[in-house]
Amino acid sequence: MVNLFLHIRVLDVIDILLVALLLYSLYNLLKGTAAVNIFLGILAIFALWRIVKSLGMDLLSDLLGAFISVGFIAFIVVFQPEIRKFLLAIGSPGFVKRNRGKFLFWKVNLRTEDLSEIEPVVQACQRMSLLNTGALIVVARRNDLTEYTDTGMEIDSLITDQLIESIFYKNNPLHDGAVIISENRIRAARCILPVTSSTDLPSELGLRHRSAIGITERTDAIAIIVSEQTGKISYCKDGLLSMDVKASGLKSALTEDFSGK
């Protein structure tokens, strides 16, 4: 054991630290999404393979080794959208300039962002609730929602209750879909969100509620729904839906989730 430590070079230590940093950065990038479970599963299998190999358990080691040998292909298949997006990003002009303050293609600072403009969101939802105006608002936290903002129409505007209400006005062509808020800006409207695959939801829940659950299952974003049928406000987080939320409760929930703590 002593001889083993004597053969560890400085480059070996740097190598281990860099791998650990890469894995930690990748985990933070995927945290809050369904992909993180796949990532942790791959890491667990790889760690188990290394352990049984070092213990000389040849049969189990060969079995896991065969799985690991095709793991790279499986990794490409599972994470194809993320890999494609990354390759397109690094090949685009101005990539380095746009990504200052990031480690490789991951942000160094991955804390949950603040939402300082809570009151306009609450006021808009309260008035839309009184008028039975259907609405779906998604507020980004840690995870990047570019994949979903790209499906809608870019707005990139300050958050105002008048703008939110006008977007979801029934005669507005942008009302069908979700509004996505990120970094205290309304980034896009008429966005298409993934629908939850859960089959045990109440039958009265419509597409807005199912889309809200779907996006919060895949990311750590917050979704707010105003029912067009009942006017009731719902609040969705981590795939869990809180229904019939009052304006005061909505404000408290947003303040708690975006306090920056």
C-alpha positions as CSV (number, residue, x, y, z in Angstrom):
1,M,0.0,0.0,0.0
2,V,2.9,2.3,0.8
3,N,4.5,1.6,-2.5
4,L,1.3,2.5,-4.3
5,F,1.2,6.0,-2.8
6,L,4.9,6.5,-3.6
7,H,4.1,6.1,-7.3
8,I,1.4,8.7,-7.3
9,R,2.6,11.7,-9.4
10,V,1.5,15.3,-9.2
11,L,-0.1,14.8,-12.7
12,D,-2.1,11.9,-11.2
13,V,-3.5,14.2,-8.5
14,I,-4.3,16.9,-11.1
15,D,-6.0,14.2,-13.3
16,I,-8.2,13.1,-10.5
17,L,-9.1,16.6,-9.5
18,L,-10.0,17.5,-13.1
19,V,-12.2,14.4,-13.5
20,A,-13.9,15.2,-10.2
21,L,-14.5,18.8,-11.3
22,L,-15.9,17.6,-14.7
23,L,-18.3,15.1,-13.0
24,Y,-19.4,17.7,-10.5
25,S,-20.0,20.3,-13.2
26,L,-22.0,17.8,-15.3
27,Y,-24.1,16.8,-12.2
28,N,-24.9,20.5,-11.6
29,L,-25.8,20.9,-15.2
30,L,-28.3,18.0,-15.1
31,K,-29.5,18.5,-11.6
32,G,-33.2,18.9,-11.4
33,T,-33.8,17.0,-14.7
34,A,-34.7,13.5,-15.5
35,A,-31.3,13.0,-17.1
36,V,-29.5,13.2,-13.7
37,N,-30.9,9.8,-12.8
38,I,-29.4,8.2,-15.9
39,F,-26.1,10.0,-15.2
40,L,-26.0,8.7,-11.6
41,G,-26.9,5.2,-12.9
42,I,-24.0,5.2,-15.3
43,L,-21.6,6.4,-12.6
44,A,-22.8,3.7,-10.2
45,I,-22.3,0.9,-12.8
46,F,-18.8,2.3,-13.6
47,A,-17.8,2.4,-9.9
48,L,-19.1,-1.1,-9.3
49,W,-17.1,-2.4,-12.4
50,R,-13.9,-0.8,-11.1
51,I,-14.5,-2.3,-7.6
52,V,-15.2,-5.9,-8.8
53,K,-12.2,-5.7,-11.2
54,S,-9.8,-4.7,-8.4
55,L,-11.2,-7.5,-6.3
56,G,-10.4,-10.1,-9.1
57,M,-14.1,-11.1,-9.6
58,D,-13.5,-12.1,-13.2
59,L,-17.0,-13.2,-14.2
60,L,-18.8,-10.2,-12.8
61,S,-16.1,-7.9,-14.1
62,D,-16.4,-9.3,-17.6
63,L,-20.2,-8.9,-17.5
64,L,-20.0,-5.3,-16.3
65,G,-17.1,-4.6,-18.7
66,A,-19.3,-5.7,-21.6
67,F,-22.0,-3.3,-20.5
68,I,-19.4,-0.5,-20.1
69,S,-18.0,-1.2,-23.6
70,V,-21.4,-0.2,-25.2
71,G,-22.1,2.4,-22.6
72,F,-20.5,5.2,-24.7
73,I,-23.0,4.4,-27.5
74,A,-25.8,4.4,-25.0
75,F,-24.6,7.7,-23.6
76,I,-24.7,9.3,-27.1
77,V,-28.2,8.0,-27.8
78,V,-29.6,9.2,-24.4
79,F,-28.0,12.6,-24.4
80,Q,-28.2,13.2,-28.2
81,P,-30.1,16.5,-27.9
82,E,-27.6,17.9,-25.3
83,I,-24.6,16.8,-27.2
84,R,-26.0,18.3,-30.5
85,K,-26.7,21.6,-28.7
86,F,-23.2,21.7,-27.3
87,L,-21.5,21.0,-30.6
88,L,-23.6,23.7,-32.3
89,A,-22.8,26.1,-29.6
90,I,-19.0,25.7,-29.7
91,G,-19.0,25.9,-33.5
92,S,-20.9,29.2,-33.5
93,P,-19.1,32.6,-33.9
94,G,-18.5,34.5,-30.6
95,F,-18.8,31.4,-28.4
96,V,-15.9,32.3,-26.2
97,K,-17.1,35.9,-25.8
98,R,-20.7,34.8,-24.9
99,N,-19.5,32.3,-22.4
100,R,-17.1,34.2,-20.2
101,G,-17.4,33.1,-16.6
102,K,-18.1,29.5,-17.5
103,F,-16.1,26.4,-17.1
104,L,-16.1,24.7,-20.5
105,F,-19.8,24.9,-21.4
106,W,-21.1,25.0,-17.8
107,K,-21.7,28.0,-15.7
108,V,-19.4,28.3,-12.8
109,N,-22.1,30.0,-10.7
110,L,-25.0,27.6,-10.6
111,R,-27.1,29.1,-7.8
112,T,-30.8,29.5,-8.1
113,E,-31.5,32.8,-9.7
114,D,-33.6,35.5,-8.1
115,L,-37.0,36.7,-9.3
116,S,-37.2,40.3,-8.2
117,E,-40.4,41.0,-10.2
118,I,-42.8,38.8,-8.3
119,E,-45.6,41.4,-7.8
120,P,-46.4,41.8,-11.6
121,V,-46.7,38.0,-12.0
122,V,-49.0,37.7,-9.0
123,Q,-51.2,40.7,-10.1
124,A,-51.5,39.3,-13.6
125,C,-52.5,35.9,-12.4
126,Q,-55.0,37.4,-9.9
127,R,-56.7,39.4,-12.7
128,M,-56.6,36.5,-15.2
129,S,-58.2,34.3,-12.5
130,L,-61.1,36.7,-12.1
131,L,-61.6,36.8,-15.9
132,N,-61.2,33.0,-16.4
133,T,-58.3,33.7,-18.7
134,G,-56.2,30.6,-19.2
135,A,-52.5,31.0,-18.7
136,L,-49.3,29.0,-18.2
137,I,-46.2,30.7,-16.9
138,V,-42.8,29.0,-16.4
139,V,-40.1,30.6,-14.3
140,A,-36.6,29.3,-14.7
141,R,-34.4,28.5,-11.7
142,R,-31.1,26.7,-12.1
143,N,-31.7,24.7,-15.3
144,D,-31.4,26.4,-18.7
145,L,-34.7,26.4,-20.6
146,T,-33.3,27.5,-24.0
147,E,-34.6,24.2,-25.4
148,Y,-38.1,25.3,-24.7
149,T,-37.8,29.0,-25.4
150,D,-36.6,28.1,-28.9
151,T,-40.0,26.5,-29.6
152,G,-41.9,29.8,-29.1
153,M,-41.6,33.4,-30.1
154,E,-38.8,35.4,-28.6
155,I,-39.9,38.5,-26.6
156,D,-37.1,39.4,-24.2
157,S,-39.0,42.0,-22.3
158,L,-39.3,43.4,-18.8
159,I,-41.8,41.6,-16.6
160,T,-45.0,43.6,-16.4
161,D,-48.5,42.5,-15.5
162,Q,-50.0,44.3,-18.5
163,L,-47.7,42.4,-20.9
164,I,-48.5,39.0,-19.3
165,E,-52.2,39.7,-19.5
166,S,-52.1,40.8,-23.1
167,I,-50.1,37.7,-24.1
168,F,-52.8,35.4,-22.7
169,Y,-55.7,37.5,-24.0
170,K,-57.8,34.9,-25.9
171,N,-57.6,36.8,-29.2
172,N,-53.9,37.2,-29.0
173,P,-52.1,34.7,-31.3
174,L,-49.5,34.2,-28.6
175,H,-51.9,33.0,-25.9
176,D,-51.7,29.3,-26.8
177,G,-48.6,27.9,-25.1
178,A,-46.4,28.9,-22.2
179,V,-44.6,32.1,-21.3
180,I,-41.1,31.5,-20.0
181,I,-39.5,33.9,-17.6
182,S,-35.7,33.8,-17.0
183,E,-33.3,36.2,-15.4
184,N,-36.1,38.6,-14.6
185,R,-37.1,38.9,-18.3
186,I,-40.0,37.5,-20.2
187,R,-37.9,35.4,-22.7
188,A,-40.5,33.9,-25.0
189,A,-44.2,33.2,-25.4
190,R,-46.2,30.4,-27.2
191,C,-43.6,27.9,-26.0
192,I,-44.3,24.2,-26.3
193,L,-43.6,22.2,-23.2
194,P,-43.3,18.4,-22.6
195,V,-46.5,16.8,-21.2
196,T,-46.2,14.5,-18.2
197,S,-46.5,10.8,-18.8
198,S,-48.2,10.2,-15.5
199,T,-51.5,8.3,-15.8
200,D,-52.8,8.8,-12.3
201,L,-53.9,12.4,-12.7
202,P,-57.5,13.6,-12.3
203,S,-59.3,13.6,-15.6
204,E,-60.4,17.2,-15.3
205,L,-56.8,18.4,-15.6
206,G,-56.2,19.9,-19.0
207,L,-53.1,20.3,-21.2
208,R,-51.9,23.3,-19.3
209,H,-51.7,21.5,-16.0
210,R,-50.2,18.4,-17.6
211,S,-47.5,20.5,-19.4
212,A,-46.8,22.3,-16.1
213,I,-46.2,19.0,-14.4
214,G,-44.1,17.8,-17.4
215,I,-41.7,20.7,-17.4
216,T,-41.3,20.6,-13.6
217,E,-40.6,16.9,-13.8
218,R,-37.7,17.4,-16.3
219,T,-36.3,20.7,-14.9
220,D,-36.3,22.6,-11.6
221,A,-38.4,25.4,-13.0
222,I,-41.6,26.6,-11.4
223,A,-44.9,26.6,-13.3
224,I,-48.0,28.7,-12.6
225,I,-51.3,27.8,-14.2
226,V,-54.6,29.7,-14.4
227,S,-57.5,27.5,-15.4
228,E,-59.6,28.7,-18.2
229,Q,-62.6,26.7,-17.0
230,T,-62.6,27.6,-13.2
231,G,-60.2,30.6,-13.0
232,K,-58.3,28.8,-10.2
233,I,-54.6,29.3,-9.9
234,S,-52.3,26.3,-9.5
235,Y,-48.6,26.2,-8.6
236,C,-46.4,23.3,-9.8
237,K,-42.9,22.4,-8.4
238,D,-40.9,19.2,-8.8
239,G,-43.8,17.6,-10.6
240,L,-46.2,18.3,-7.7
241,L,-49.3,20.3,-8.3
242,S,-50.8,22.6,-5.7
243,M,-54.3,23.6,-6.8
244,D,-56.6,26.5,-5.9
245,V,-53.8,28.8,-4.7
246,K,-54.8,32.2,-3.6
247,A,-52.9,35.3,-4.7
248,S,-51.3,35.7,-1.3
249,G,-50.2,32.1,-1.4
250,L,-48.8,32.5,-4.8
251,K,-46.7,35.4,-3.7
252,S,-45.5,33.6,-0.6
253,A,-44.5,30.5,-2.7
254,L,-42.6,32.6,-5.3
255,T,-40.9,34.6,-2.6
256,E,-39.8,31.4,-0.8
257,D,-38.5,29.7,-4.0
258,F,-36.7,32.7,-5.4
259,S,-35.4,34.3,-2.3
260,G,-31.8,33.6,-3.4
261,K,-31.0,31.7,-0.2
